[in-house]
Amino acid sequence: MEDIRITPKQLKEIRHALGGEIKEDTFRNHYCTCEECESWNELVEIGFATKRDMGELGGITYFVTEKAIKALR
């Protein structure tokens, strides 16, 4: 198993994206921001998040991956 470390800020942001709890059947899974976010981009790099440019709507939305949910439960 990989030894992946995340910061307390990243853990807080993941919880926020999932509606407060880290569980598979969460009612939400997104984190919206107006611009690139360094802490979320680091989560993308380790496979704990994906991101989508919202195009004409503006901003970026990050999504927590199943890998992150399983690792953090």
PDB file of N, CA, C and O in Angstrom:
ATOM      1  N   MET A   1       0.846  -1.191   0.000  1.00  0.00           N
ATOM      2  CA  MET A   1       0.000   0.000   0.000  1.00  0.00           C
ATOM      3  C   MET A   1       0.883   1.243   0.000  1.00  0.00           C
ATOM      4  O   MET A   1       1.910   1.292   0.678  1.00  0.00           O
ATOM      5  N   GLU A   2       0.471   2.238  -0.765  1.00  0.00           N
ATOM      6  CA  GLU A   2       1.224   3.481  -0.846  1.00  0.00           C
ATOM      7  C   GLU A   2       1.161   4.256   0.465  1.00  0.00           C
ATOM      8  O   GLU A   2       0.158   4.219   1.179  1.00  0.00           O
ATOM      9  N   ASP A   3       2.240   4.951   0.763  1.00  0.00           N
ATOM     10  CA  ASP A   3       2.263   5.842   1.920  1.00  0.00           C
ATOM     11  C   ASP A   3       1.996   7.257   1.402  1.00  0.00           C
ATOM     12  O   ASP A   3       2.917   7.980   1.021  1.00  0.00           O
ATOM     13  N   ILE A   4       0.723   7.631   1.397  1.00  0.00           N
ATOM     14  CA  ILE A   4       0.329   8.939   0.886  1.00  0.00           C
ATOM     15  C   ILE A   4      -0.006   9.835   2.064  1.00  0.00           C
ATOM     16  O   ILE A   4      -0.758   9.456   2.962  1.00  0.00           O
ATOM     17  N   ARG A   5       0.561  11.020   2.044  1.00  0.00           N
ATOM     18  CA  ARG A   5       0.303  11.978   3.120  1.00  0.00           C
ATOM     19  C   ARG A   5      -0.398  13.201   2.546  1.00  0.00           C
ATOM     20  O   ARG A   5      -0.047  13.713   1.482  1.00  0.00           O
ATOM     21  N   ILE A   6      -1.398  13.646   3.291  1.00  0.00           N
ATOM     22  CA  ILE A   6      -2.081  14.873   2.914  1.00  0.00           C
ATOM     23  C   ILE A   6      -2.044  15.819   4.109  1.00  0.00           C
ATOM     24  O   ILE A   6      -1.859  15.397   5.250  1.00  0.00           O
ATOM     25  N   THR A   7      -2.222  17.081   3.826  1.00  0.00           N
ATOM     26  CA  THR A   7      -2.171  18.085   4.882  1.00  0.00           C
ATOM     27  C   THR A   7      -3.521  18.156   5.606  1.00  0.00           C
ATOM     28  O   THR A   7      -4.542  17.725   5.070  1.00  0.00           O
ATOM     29  N   PRO A   8      -3.518  18.703   6.831  1.00  0.00           N
ATOM     30  CA  PRO A   8      -4.798  18.906   7.522  1.00  0.00           C
ATOM     31  C   PRO A   8      -5.767  19.765   6.695  1.00  0.00           C
ATOM     32  O   PRO A   8      -6.974  19.527   6.719  1.00  0.00           O
ATOM     33  N   LYS A   9      -5.248  20.755   5.968  1.00  0.00           N
ATOM     34  CA  LYS A   9      -6.087  21.594   5.114  1.00  0.00           C
ATOM     35  C   LYS A   9      -6.739  20.760   4.019  1.00  0.00           C
ATOM     36  O   LYS A   9      -7.926  20.923   3.736  1.00  0.00           O
ATOM     37  N   GLN A  10      -5.965  19.862   3.399  1.00  0.00           N
ATOM     38  CA  GLN A  10      -6.510  19.021   2.343  1.00  0.00           C
ATOM     39  C   GLN A  10      -7.586  18.087   2.895  1.00  0.00           C
ATOM     40  O   GLN A  10      -8.611  17.876   2.246  1.00  0.00           O
ATOM     41  N   LEU A  11      -7.366  17.528   4.079  1.00  0.00           N
ATOM     42  CA  LEU A  11      -8.358  16.662   4.694  1.00  0.00           C
ATOM     43  C   LEU A  11      -9.647  17.450   4.959  1.00  0.00           C
ATOM     44  O   LEU A  11     -10.746  16.952   4.714  1.00  0.00           O
ATOM     45  N   LYS A  12      -9.506  18.659   5.452  1.00  0.00           N
ATOM     46  CA  LYS A  12     -10.671  19.512   5.704  1.00  0.00           C
ATOM     47  C   LYS A  12     -11.417  19.803   4.397  1.00  0.00           C
ATOM     48  O   LYS A  12     -12.648  19.782   4.371  1.00  0.00           O
ATOM     49  N   GLU A  13     -10.685  20.072   3.321  1.00  0.00           N
ATOM     50  CA  GLU A  13     -11.306  20.362   2.029  1.00  0.00           C
ATOM     51  C   GLU A  13     -12.004  19.122   1.453  1.00  0.00           C
ATOM     52  O   GLU A  13     -13.072  19.232   0.851  1.00  0.00           O
ATOM     53  N   ILE A  14     -11.402  17.952   1.639  1.00  0.00           N
ATOM     54  CA  ILE A  14     -12.042  16.708   1.190  1.00  0.00           C
ATOM     55  C   ILE A  14     -13.345  16.491   1.947  1.00  0.00           C
ATOM     56  O   ILE A  14     -14.369  16.168   1.346  1.00  0.00           O
ATOM     57  N   ARG A  15     -13.308  16.669   3.262  1.00  0.00           N
ATOM     58  CA  ARG A  15     -14.531  16.521   4.059  1.00  0.00           C
ATOM     59  C   ARG A  15     -15.605  17.509   3.589  1.00  0.00           C
ATOM     60  O   ARG A  15     -16.776  17.150   3.466  1.00  0.00           O
ATOM     61  N   HIS A  16     -15.200  18.734   3.335  1.00  0.00           N
ATOM     62  CA  HIS A  16     -16.142  19.748   2.847  1.00  0.00           C
ATOM     63  C   HIS A  16     -16.767  19.306   1.521  1.00  0.00           C
ATOM     64  O   HIS A  16     -17.979  19.412   1.333  1.00  0.00           O
ATOM     65  N   ALA A  17     -15.937  18.816   0.614  1.00  0.00           N
ATOM     66  CA  ALA A  17     -16.423  18.378  -0.699  1.00  0.00           C
ATOM     67  C   ALA A  17     -17.425  17.242  -0.571  1.00  0.00           C
ATOM     68  O   ALA A  17     -18.340  17.120  -1.385  1.00  0.00           O
ATOM     69  N   LEU A  18     -17.251  16.413   0.448  1.00  0.00           N
ATOM     70  CA  LEU A  18     -18.126  15.246   0.639  1.00  0.00           C
ATOM     71  C   LEU A  18     -19.284  15.530   1.592  1.00  0.00           C
ATOM     72  O   LEU A  18     -19.998  14.605   1.980  1.00  0.00           O
ATOM     73  N   GLY A  19     -19.478  16.757   1.963  1.00  0.00           N
ATOM     74  CA  GLY A  19     -20.606  17.104   2.811  1.00  0.00           C
ATOM     75  C   GLY A  19     -20.354  16.893   4.286  1.00  0.00           C
ATOM     76  O   GLY A  19     -21.304  16.825   5.066  1.00  0.00           O
ATOM     77  N   GLY A  20     -19.097  16.787   4.691  1.00  0.00           N
ATOM     78  CA  GLY A  20     -18.762  16.712   6.109  1.00  0.00           C
ATOM     79  C   GLY A  20     -18.225  15.385   6.575  1.00  0.00           C
ATOM     80  O   GLY A  20     -17.497  15.335   7.567  1.00  0.00           O
ATOM     81  N   GLU A  21     -18.562  14.292   5.886  1.00  0.00           N
ATOM     82  CA  GLU A  21     -18.090  12.970   6.294  1.00  0.00           C
ATOM     83  C   GLU A  21     -17.454  12.259   5.106  1.00  0.00           C
ATOM     84  O   GLU A  21     -17.823  12.483   3.953  1.00  0.00           O
ATOM     85  N   ILE A  22     -16.493  11.401   5.416  1.00  0.00           N
ATOM     86  CA  ILE A  22     -15.846  10.615   4.376  1.00  0.00           C
ATOM     87  C   ILE A  22     -16.516   9.252   4.351  1.00  0.00           C
ATOM     88  O   ILE A  22     -16.231   8.390   5.183  1.00  0.00           O
ATOM     89  N   LYS A  23     -17.410   9.068   3.389  1.00  0.00           N
ATOM     90  CA  LYS A  23     -18.117   7.796   3.236  1.00  0.00           C
ATOM     91  C   LYS A  23     -18.502   7.620   1.777  1.00  0.00           C
ATOM     92  O   LYS A  23     -18.595   8.592   1.028  1.00  0.00           O
ATOM     93  N   GLU A  24     -18.725   6.372   1.380  1.00  0.00           N
ATOM     94  CA  GLU A  24     -18.992   6.088  -0.032  1.00  0.00           C
ATOM     95  C   GLU A  24     -20.336   6.616  -0.507  1.00  0.00           C
ATOM     96  O   GLU A  24     -20.453   7.033  -1.659  1.00  0.00           O
ATOM     97  N   ASP A  25     -21.343   6.610   0.339  1.00  0.00           N
ATOM     98  CA  ASP A  25     -22.683   7.011  -0.099  1.00  0.00           C
ATOM     99  C   ASP A  25     -23.001   8.457   0.284  1.00  0.00           C
ATOM    100  O   ASP A  25     -24.095   8.765   0.758  1.00  0.00           O
ATOM    101  N   THR A  26     -22.035   9.319   0.071  1.00  0.00           N
ATOM    102  CA  THR A  26     -22.197  10.729   0.408  1.00  0.00           C
ATOM    103  C   THR A  26     -23.213  11.400  -0.514  1.00  0.00           C
ATOM    104  O   THR A  26     -23.404  10.965  -1.650  1.00  0.00           O
ATOM    105  N   PHE A  27     -23.858  12.444  -0.034  1.00  0.00           N
ATOM    106  CA  PHE A  27     -24.872  13.123  -0.833  1.00  0.00           C
ATOM    107  C   PHE A  27     -24.266  14.129  -1.802  1.00  0.00           C
ATOM    108  O   PHE A  27     -24.967  14.636  -2.677  1.00  0.00           O
ATOM    109  N   ARG A  28     -22.981  14.427  -1.664  1.00  0.00           N
ATOM    110  CA  ARG A  28     -22.340  15.351  -2.600  1.00  0.00           C
ATOM    111  C   ARG A  28     -20.888  14.958  -2.774  1.00  0.00           C
ATOM    112  O   ARG A  28     -20.337  14.209  -1.966  1.00  0.00           O
ATOM    113  N   ASN A  29     -20.274  15.459  -3.820  1.00  0.00           N
ATOM    114  CA  ASN A  29     -18.864  15.221  -4.070  1.00  0.00           C
ATOM    115  C   ASN A  29     -18.363  16.272  -5.046  1.00  0.00           C
ATOM    116  O   ASN A  29     -18.195  15.999  -6.234  1.00  0.00           O
ATOM    117  N   HIS A  30     -18.128  17.464  -4.544  1.00  0.00           N
ATOM    118  CA  HIS A  30     -17.536  18.496  -5.388  1.00  0.00           C
ATOM    119  C   HIS A  30     -17.021  19.642  -4.526  1.00  0.00           C
ATOM    120  O   HIS A  30     -17.494  19.883  -3.415  1.00  0.00           O
ATOM    121  N   TYR A  31     -16.045  20.331  -5.078  1.00  0.00           N
ATOM    122  CA  TYR A  31     -15.461  21.513  -4.446  1.00  0.00           C
ATOM    123  C   TYR A  31     -15.233  22.521  -5.561  1.00  0.00           C
ATOM    124  O   TYR A  31     -14.401  22.299  -6.441  1.00  0.00           O
ATOM    125  N   CYS A  32     -15.963  23.620  -5.529  1.00  0.00           N
ATOM    126  CA  CYS A  32     -15.883  24.629  -6.585  1.00  0.00           C
ATOM    127  C   CYS A  32     -14.983  25.781  -6.158  1.00  0.00           C
ATOM    128  O   CYS A  32     -14.988  26.197  -4.999  1.00  0.00           O
ATOM    129  N   THR A  33     -14.216  26.283  -7.108  1.00  0.00           N
ATOM    130  CA  THR A  33     -13.342  27.417  -6.854  1.00  0.00           C
ATOM    131  C   THR A  33     -13.261  28.284  -8.104  1.00  0.00           C
ATOM    132  O   THR A  33     -13.473  27.806  -9.218  1.00  0.00           O
ATOM    133  N   CYS A  34     -12.958  29.537  -7.912  1.00  0.00           N
ATOM    134  CA  CYS A  34     -12.877  30.468  -9.046  1.00  0.00           C
ATOM    135  C   CYS A  34     -11.582  30.307  -9.835  1.00  0.00           C
ATOM    136  O   CYS A  34     -11.512  30.696 -11.001  1.00  0.00           O
ATOM    137  N   GLU A  35     -10.565  29.739  -9.208  1.00  0.00           N
ATOM    138  CA  GLU A  35      -9.261  29.619  -9.863  1.00  0.00           C
ATOM    139  C   GLU A  35      -8.578  28.335  -9.423  1.00  0.00           C
ATOM    140  O   GLU A  35      -9.055  27.638  -8.527  1.00  0.00           O
ATOM    141  N   GLU A  36      -7.456  28.032 -10.063  1.00  0.00           N
ATOM    142  CA  GLU A  36      -6.672  26.856  -9.694  1.00  0.00           C
ATOM    143  C   GLU A  36      -6.359  26.895  -8.200  1.00  0.00           C
ATOM    144  O   GLU A  36      -6.088  27.960  -7.645  1.00  0.00           O
ATOM    145  N   CYS A  37      -6.398  25.750  -7.562  1.00  0.00           N
ATOM    146  CA  CYS A  37      -6.145  25.657  -6.131  1.00  0.00           C
ATOM    147  C   CYS A  37      -4.979  24.696  -5.903  1.00  0.00           C
ATOM    148  O   CYS A  37      -5.079  23.512  -6.225  1.00  0.00           O
ATOM    149  N   GLU A  38      -3.891  25.192  -5.357  1.00  0.00           N
ATOM    150  CA  GLU A  38      -2.677  24.393  -5.191  1.00  0.00           C
ATOM    151  C   GLU A  38      -2.927  23.121  -4.384  1.00  0.00           C
ATOM    152  O   GLU A  38      -2.463  22.047  -4.766  1.00  0.00           O
ATOM    153  N   SER A  39      -3.653  23.232  -3.277  1.00  0.00           N
ATOM    154  CA  SER A  39      -3.864  22.048  -2.438  1.00  0.00           C
ATOM    155  C   SER A  39      -4.693  20.996  -3.173  1.00  0.00           C
ATOM    156  O   SER A  39      -4.431  19.800  -3.041  1.00  0.00           O
ATOM    157  N   TRP A  40      -5.687  21.429  -3.945  1.00  0.00           N
ATOM    158  CA  TRP A  40      -6.485  20.468  -4.707  1.00  0.00           C
ATOM    159  C   TRP A  40      -5.686  19.897  -5.883  1.00  0.00           C
ATOM    160  O   TRP A  40      -5.830  18.718  -6.208  1.00  0.00           O
ATOM    161  N   ASN A  41      -4.857  20.709  -6.516  1.00  0.00           N
ATOM    162  CA  ASN A  41      -4.028  20.189  -7.607  1.00  0.00           C
ATOM    163  C   ASN A  41      -3.064  19.124  -7.098  1.00  0.00           C
ATOM    164  O   ASN A  41      -2.760  18.175  -7.821  1.00  0.00           O
ATOM    165  N   GLU A  42      -2.580  19.266  -5.874  1.00  0.00           N
ATOM    166  CA  GLU A  42      -1.739  18.227  -5.268  1.00  0.00           C
ATOM    167  C   GLU A  42      -2.544  16.942  -5.069  1.00  0.00           C
ATOM    168  O   GLU A  42      -2.019  15.847  -5.272  1.00  0.00           O
ATOM    169  N   LEU A  43      -3.809  17.067  -4.677  1.00  0.00           N
ATOM    170  CA  LEU A  43      -4.667  15.884  -4.530  1.00  0.00           C
ATOM    171  C   LEU A  43      -4.908  15.220  -5.881  1.00  0.00           C
ATOM    172  O   LEU A  43      -4.985  13.993  -5.959  1.00  0.00           O
ATOM    173  N   VAL A  44      -5.026  16.007  -6.939  1.00  0.00           N
ATOM    174  CA  VAL A  44      -5.167  15.457  -8.289  1.00  0.00           C
ATOM    175  C   VAL A  44      -3.912  14.651  -8.646  1.00  0.00           C
ATOM    176  O   VAL A  44      -4.015  13.554  -9.195  1.00  0.00           O
ATOM    177  N   GLU A  45      -2.741  15.190  -8.337  1.00  0.00           N
ATOM    178  CA  GLU A  45      -1.477  14.529  -8.664  1.00  0.00           C
ATOM    179  C   GLU A  45      -1.337  13.162  -7.998  1.00  0.00           C
ATOM    180  O   GLU A  45      -0.742  12.255  -8.579  1.00  0.00           O
ATOM    181  N   ILE A  46      -1.873  13.003  -6.798  1.00  0.00           N
ATOM    182  CA  ILE A  46      -1.742  11.711  -6.093  1.00  0.00           C
ATOM    183  C   ILE A  46      -2.949  10.801  -6.319  1.00  0.00           C
ATOM    184  O   ILE A  46      -3.036   9.720  -5.737  1.00  0.00           O
ATOM    185  N   GLY A  47      -3.881  11.246  -7.168  1.00  0.00           N
ATOM    186  CA  GLY A  47      -5.031  10.414  -7.499  1.00  0.00           C
ATOM    187  C   GLY A  47      -6.172  10.499  -6.499  1.00  0.00           C
ATOM    188  O   GLY A  47      -7.075   9.663  -6.529  1.00  0.00           O
ATOM    189  N   PHE A  48      -6.153  11.483  -5.620  1.00  0.00           N
ATOM    190  CA  PHE A  48      -7.214  11.646  -4.631  1.00  0.00           C
ATOM    191  C   PHE A  48      -8.328  12.573  -5.126  1.00  0.00           C
ATOM    192  O   PHE A  48      -9.348  12.722  -4.453  1.00  0.00           O
ATOM    193  N   ALA A  49      -8.147  13.189  -6.281  1.00  0.00           N
ATOM    194  CA  ALA A  49      -9.163  14.080  -6.836  1.00  0.00           C
ATOM    195  C   ALA A  49      -9.010  14.154  -8.350  1.00  0.00           C
ATOM    196  O   ALA A  49      -7.961  13.840  -8.913  1.00  0.00           O
ATOM    197  N   THR A  50     -10.088  14.579  -8.980  1.00  0.00           N
ATOM    198  CA  THR A  50     -10.062  14.928 -10.399  1.00  0.00           C
ATOM    199  C   THR A  50     -10.565  16.367 -10.486  1.00  0.00           C
ATOM    200  O   THR A  50     -11.159  16.886  -9.541  1.00  0.00           O
ATOM    201  N   LYS A  51     -10.323  16.995 -11.618  1.00  0.00           N
ATOM    202  CA  LYS A  51     -10.814  18.369 -11.755  1.00  0.00           C
ATOM    203  C   LYS A  51     -11.397  18.581 -13.135  1.00  0.00           C
ATOM    204  O   LYS A  51     -11.034  17.919 -14.107  1.00  0.00           O
ATOM    205  N   ARG A  52     -12.322  19.538 -13.181  1.00  0.00           N
ATOM    206  CA  ARG A  52     -12.976  19.885 -14.434  1.00  0.00           C
ATOM    207  C   ARG A  52     -13.059  21.403 -14.540  1.00  0.00           C
ATOM    208  O   ARG A  52     -13.541  22.076 -13.628  1.00  0.00           O
ATOM    209  N   ASP A  53     -12.588  21.927 -15.654  1.00  0.00           N
ATOM    210  CA  ASP A  53     -12.738  23.352 -15.952  1.00  0.00           C
ATOM    211  C   ASP A  53     -14.187  23.550 -16.371  1.00  0.00           C
ATOM    212  O   ASP A  53     -14.683  22.834 -17.242  1.00  0.00           O
ATOM    213  N   MET A  54     -14.856  24.494 -15.775  1.00  0.00           N
ATOM    214  CA  MET A  54     -16.278  24.684 -16.025  1.00  0.00           C
ATOM    215  C   MET A  54     -16.558  25.541 -17.261  1.00  0.00           C
ATOM    216  O   MET A  54     -17.699  25.940 -17.492  1.00  0.00           O
ATOM    217  N   GLY A  55     -15.530  25.824 -18.049  1.00  0.00           N
ATOM    218  CA  GLY A  55     -15.700  26.502 -19.332  1.00  0.00           C
ATOM    219  C   GLY A  55     -16.388  27.853 -19.223  1.00  0.00           C
ATOM    220  O   GLY A  55     -15.957  28.715 -18.458  1.00  0.00           O
ATOM    221  N   GLU A  56     -17.441  28.034 -19.975  1.00  0.00           N
ATOM    222  CA  GLU A  56     -18.154  29.310 -20.008  1.00  0.00           C
ATOM    223  C   GLU A  56     -18.746  29.687 -18.651  1.00  0.00           C
ATOM    224  O   GLU A  56     -18.925  30.868 -18.353  1.00  0.00           O
ATOM    225  N   LEU A  57     -19.046  28.692 -17.840  1.00  0.00           N
ATOM    226  CA  LEU A  57     -19.600  28.966 -16.512  1.00  0.00           C
ATOM    227  C   LEU A  57     -18.561  29.608 -15.598  1.00  0.00           C
ATOM    228  O   LEU A  57     -18.903  30.322 -14.656  1.00  0.00           O
ATOM    229  N   GLY A  58     -17.297  29.344 -15.887  1.00  0.00           N
ATOM    230  CA  GLY A  58     -16.197  29.888 -15.092  1.00  0.00           C
ATOM    231  C   GLY A  58     -15.863  29.011 -13.904  1.00  0.00           C
ATOM    232  O   GLY A  58     -16.711  28.278 -13.394  1.00  0.00           O
ATOM    233  N   GLY A  59     -14.632  29.095 -13.475  1.00  0.00           N
ATOM    234  CA  GLY A  59     -14.178  28.356 -12.307  1.00  0.00           C
ATOM    235  C   GLY A  59     -13.774  26.923 -12.606  1.00  0.00           C
ATOM    236  O   GLY A  59     -13.804  26.460 -13.746  1.00  0.00           O
ATOM    237  N   ILE A  60     -13.401  26.254 -11.551  1.00  0.00           N
ATOM    238  CA  ILE A  60     -12.945  24.873 -11.619  1.00  0.00           C
ATOM    239  C   ILE A  60     -13.678  24.100 -10.542  1.00  0.00           C
ATOM    240  O   ILE A  60     -13.874  24.603  -9.435  1.00  0.00           O
ATOM    241  N   THR A  61     -14.082  22.883 -10.859  1.00  0.00           N
ATOM    242  CA  THR A  61     -14.700  22.009  -9.871  1.00  0.00           C
ATOM    243  C   THR A  61     -13.818  20.791  -9.697  1.00  0.00           C
ATOM    244  O   THR A  61     -13.412  20.156 -10.670  1.00  0.00           O
ATOM    245  N   TYR A  62     -13.523  20.468  -8.435  1.00  0.00           N
ATOM    246  CA  TYR A  62     -12.726  19.298  -8.083  1.00  0.00           C
ATOM    247  C   TYR A  62     -13.661  18.236  -7.516  1.00  0.00           C
ATOM    248  O   TYR A  62     -14.649  18.558  -6.856  1.00  0.00           O
ATOM    249  N   PHE A  63     -13.345  16.972  -7.775  1.00  0.00           N
ATOM    250  CA  PHE A  63     -14.136  15.843  -7.292  1.00  0.00           C
ATOM    251  C   PHE A  63     -13.217  14.865  -6.560  1.00  0.00           C
ATOM    252  O   PHE A  63     -12.129  14.557  -7.046  1.00  0.00           O
ATOM    253  N   VAL A  64     -13.643  14.381  -5.409  1.00  0.00           N
ATOM    254  CA  VAL A  64     -12.879  13.403  -4.630  1.00  0.00           C
ATOM    255  C   VAL A  64     -13.022  12.035  -5.306  1.00  0.00           C
ATOM    256  O   VAL A  64     -14.121  11.649  -5.705  1.00  0.00           O
ATOM    257  N   THR A  65     -11.915  11.308  -5.430  1.00  0.00           N
ATOM    258  CA  THR A  65     -11.952  10.004  -6.071  1.00  0.00           C
ATOM    259  C   THR A  65     -12.280   8.892  -5.067  1.00  0.00           C
ATOM    260  O   THR A  65     -12.165   9.060  -3.853  1.00  0.00           O
ATOM    261  N   GLU A  66     -12.686   7.769  -5.618  1.00  0.00           N
ATOM    262  CA  GLU A  66     -12.947   6.573  -4.812  1.00  0.00           C
ATOM    263  C   GLU A  66     -11.679   6.150  -4.068  1.00  0.00           C
ATOM    264  O   GLU A  66     -11.748   5.679  -2.933  1.00  0.00           O
ATOM    265  N   LYS A  67     -10.534   6.320  -4.705  1.00  0.00           N
ATOM    266  CA  LYS A  67      -9.251   5.999  -4.064  1.00  0.00           C
ATOM    267  C   LYS A  67      -9.080   6.779  -2.769  1.00  0.00           C
ATOM    268  O   LYS A  67      -8.646   6.217  -1.764  1.00  0.00           O
ATOM    269  N   ALA A  68      -9.411   8.052  -2.779  1.00  0.00           N
ATOM    270  CA  ALA A  68      -9.295   8.883  -1.578  1.00  0.00           C
ATOM    271  C   ALA A  68     -10.275   8.436  -0.511  1.00  0.00           C
ATOM    272  O   ALA A  68      -9.913   8.320   0.660  1.00  0.00           O
ATOM    273  N   ILE A  69     -11.510   8.185  -0.907  1.00  0.00           N
ATOM    274  CA  ILE A  69     -12.530   7.780   0.060  1.00  0.00           C
ATOM    275  C   ILE A  69     -12.117   6.492   0.754  1.00  0.00           C
ATOM    276  O   ILE A  69     -12.222   6.380   1.975  1.00  0.00           O
ATOM    277  N   LYS A  70     -11.646   5.517  -0.020  1.00  0.00           N
ATOM    278  CA  LYS A  70     -11.218   4.238   0.564  1.00  0.00           C
ATOM    279  C   LYS A  70     -10.009   4.414   1.481  1.00  0.00           C
ATOM    280  O   LYS A  70      -9.938   3.795   2.543  1.00  0.00           O
ATOM    281  N   ALA A  71      -9.069   5.250   1.077  1.00  0.00           N
ATOM    282  CA  ALA A  71      -7.851   5.447   1.872  1.00  0.00           C
ATOM    283  C   ALA A  71      -8.119   6.190   3.173  1.00  0.00           C
ATOM    284  O   ALA A  71      -7.422   5.971   4.164  1.00  0.00           O
ATOM    285  N   LEU A  72      -9.108   7.058   3.183  1.00  0.00           N
ATOM    286  CA  LEU A  72      -9.345   7.922   4.346  1.00  0.00           C
ATOM    287  C   LEU A  72     -10.427   7.403   5.290  1.00  0.00           C
ATOM    288  O   LEU A  72     -10.626   7.972   6.363  1.00  0.00           O
ATOM    289  N   ARG A  73     -11.117   6.355   4.921  1.00  0.00           N
ATOM    290  CA  ARG A  73     -12.149   5.806   5.810  1.00  0.00           C
ATOM    291  C   ARG A  73     -11.534   5.031   6.943  1.00  0.00           C
ATOM    292  O   ARG A  73     -12.253   4.498   7.788  1.00  0.00           O
TER     293      ARG A  73
END
